[in-house]
Amino acid sequence: MKKEIDDKIYVHRIALRDLSQKQEEIFETLAKELCLNREGEQWMFDYIYNSEEEEKHIPFDEYLSFYKVNYSDLIEK
C-alpha cells in the first residue's frame, strides 16, 4: 500500500477514535447531570443510539412510557 494512503488512514483512524472518546465523555456527563442509575444509563443509551425517535422527537419520558418504565425509577437515590 502506498505510504500516502496509509498516512491518510492513520490520521482518520486517530480522529475517529478521538470522536468516539469524546462521545463517551459527553454521554457520561449527561448521565451524571441527570443522576441516572445504571439502568437509567442503559435506557438513555438505547434512546440516544438505537431509537429512531429523533425524526419525531419523542421526549425521553414518553419514550420510556412505551416500555412501561418510570423516569423516577432510573435516578440515583
Backbone hydrogen bonds in HBPLUS format (Angstrom, degrees):
<---DONOR---> <-ACCEPTOR-->    atom                        ^
c    i                          cat <-CA-CA->   ^        H-A-AA   ^      H-
h    n   atom  resd res      DA  || num        DHA   H-A  angle D-A-AA Bond
n    s   type  num  typ     dist DA aas  dist angle  dist       angle   num
A0005-ILE N   A0002-LYS O   3.15 MM   3  5.46 126.1  2.45 104.4 117.1     1
A0006-ASP N   A0002-LYS O   3.13 MM   4  6.47 164.2  2.16 154.4 158.9     2
A0007-ASP N   A0003-LYS O   2.79 MM   4  5.99 154.9  1.85 153.1 160.5     3
A0008-LYS N   A0004-GLU O   3.05 MM   4  6.21 155.6  2.11 139.3 145.2     4
A0009-ILE N   A0005-ILE O   2.96 MM   4  6.23 163.7  1.99 153.3 157.6     5
A0010-TYR N   A0006-ASP O   2.93 MM   4  6.11 160.1  1.97 147.5 153.1     6
A0011-VAL N   A0007-ASP O   3.00 MM   4  6.22 164.5  2.02 152.5 155.7     7
A0012-HIS N   A0008-LYS O   3.05 MM   4  6.23 169.2  2.06 154.3 157.1     8
A0013-ARG N   A0009-ILE O   2.79 MM   4  5.86 151.3  1.87 149.7 158.9     9
A0014-ILE N   A0010-TYR O   3.01 MM   4  6.23 161.8  2.04 152.1 155.3    10
A0015-ALA N   A0011-VAL O   3.04 MM   4  6.29 160.2  2.08 145.5 151.3    11
A0016-LEU N   A0012-HIS O   2.86 MM   4  6.02 161.0  1.90 151.0 155.4    12
A0017-ARG N   A0013-ARG O   3.02 MM   4  6.23 154.7  2.08 145.3 152.3    13
A0018-ASP N   A0014-ILE O   2.93 MM   4  6.17 154.3  1.99 149.4 156.7    14
A0019-LEU N   A0015-ALA O   2.93 MM   4  6.23 154.6  2.00 147.6 154.5    15
A0020-SER N   A0016-LEU O   2.96 MM   4  6.17 155.5  2.02 145.3 151.9    16
A0021-GLN N   A0017-ARG O   2.98 MM   4  6.24 156.9  2.03 147.5 153.2    17
A0022-LYS N   A0018-ASP O   2.91 MM   4  6.16 159.0  1.96 149.4 155.3    18
A0023-GLN N   A0019-LEU O   2.83 MM   4  6.01 154.5  1.90 148.2 155.5    19
A0024-GLU N   A0020-SER O   3.05 MM   4  6.33 155.9  2.11 146.9 152.4    20
A0025-GLU N   A0021-GLN O   3.01 MM   4  6.30 155.4  2.07 147.4 154.3    21
A0026-ILE N   A0022-LYS O   2.91 MM   4  6.18 160.0  1.95 153.7 158.4    22
A0027-PHE N   A0023-GLN O   3.03 MM   4  6.23 162.0  2.06 149.2 154.1    23
A0028-GLU N   A0024-GLU O   2.91 MM   4  6.11 165.1  1.94 151.9 155.9    24
A0029-THR N   A0025-GLU O   2.94 MM   4  6.12 156.7  2.00 148.2 154.6    25
A0030-LEU N   A0026-ILE O   2.99 MM   4  6.23 160.4  2.03 149.8 154.7    26
A0031-ALA N   A0027-PHE O   2.91 MM   4  6.18 166.7  1.92 157.9 161.1    27
A0032-LYS N   A0028-GLU O   2.96 MM   4  6.11 154.8  2.02 145.5 152.4    28
A0033-GLU N   A0029-THR O   2.87 MM   4  6.09 161.5  1.90 151.9 157.2    29
A0034-LEU N   A0030-LEU O   2.96 MM   4  6.15 149.3  2.06 150.5 158.6    30
A0036-LEU N   A0031-ALA O   3.01 MM   5  5.36 165.9  2.03 157.4 158.8    31
A0035-CYS N   A0032-LYS O   3.01 MM   3  4.86 153.0  2.09  99.5 108.0    32
A0076-GLU N   A0035-CYS O   2.64 MM  41  5.58 165.3  1.66 161.8 166.4    33
A0037-ASN N   A0074-LEU O   2.79 MM  37  5.56 161.5  1.83 137.1 141.3    34
A0041-GLU N   A0037-ASN O   2.89 MM   4  6.24 151.1  1.98 155.0 163.6    35
A0042-GLN N   A0038-ARG O   3.07 MM   4  6.42 151.4  2.16 146.0 153.4    36
A0043-TRP N   A0039-GLU O   3.00 MM   4  6.36 154.8  2.06 150.3 156.7    37
A0044-MET N   A0040-GLY O   2.87 MM   4  6.07 161.7  1.90 150.8 156.2    38
A0045-PHE N   A0041-GLU O   2.84 MM   4  5.98 157.7  1.89 147.1 153.4    39
A0046-ASP N   A0042-GLN O   3.05 MM   4  6.24 162.0  2.08 143.9 148.4    40
A0047-TYR N   A0043-TRP O   2.87 MM   4  6.09 159.3  1.92 149.6 155.8    41
A0048-ILE N   A0044-MET O   2.87 MM   4  6.05 160.8  1.91 153.4 157.8    42
A0049-TYR N   A0045-PHE O   2.80 MM   4  5.81 172.0  1.81 158.5 161.2    43
A0050-ASN N   A0046-ASP O   2.87 MM   4  4.87 146.0  1.98 125.4 135.1    44
A0051-SER N   A0046-ASP O   3.07 MM   5  6.33 115.9  2.50 160.9 169.5    45
A0056-LYS N   A0053-GLU O   2.90 MM   3  5.33 130.7  2.14 110.9 123.6    46
A0057-HIS N   A0053-GLU O   2.63 MM   4  5.52 133.4  1.84 152.5 167.1    47
A0062-GLU N   A0059-PRO O   3.08 MM   3  5.29 120.2  2.45 101.0 115.9    48
A0063-TYR N   A0059-PRO O   2.87 MM   4  6.19 157.3  1.92 155.8 163.4    49
A0064-LEU N   A0060-PHE O   2.90 MM   4  6.21 157.4  1.95 152.9 158.6    50
A0065-SER N   A0061-ASP O   3.02 MM   4  6.21 146.1  2.14 135.9 145.0    51
A0066-PHE N   A0063-TYR O   3.23 MM   3  5.53 139.3  2.40 102.3 112.6    52
A0067-TYR N   A0064-LEU O   2.88 MM   3  5.38 142.9  2.02 112.5 123.1    53
A0069-VAL N   A0064-LEU O   3.11 MM   5  5.11 164.6  2.13 128.9 131.8    54
A0068-LYS N   A0065-SER O   3.07 MM   3  4.64 162.9  2.10  98.8 103.1    55
A0073-ASP N   A0070-ASN O   2.99 MM   3  5.47 147.7  2.10 111.6 120.9    56
A0074-LEU N   A0071-TYR O   2.89 MM   3  5.34 161.0  1.92 117.3 123.7    57
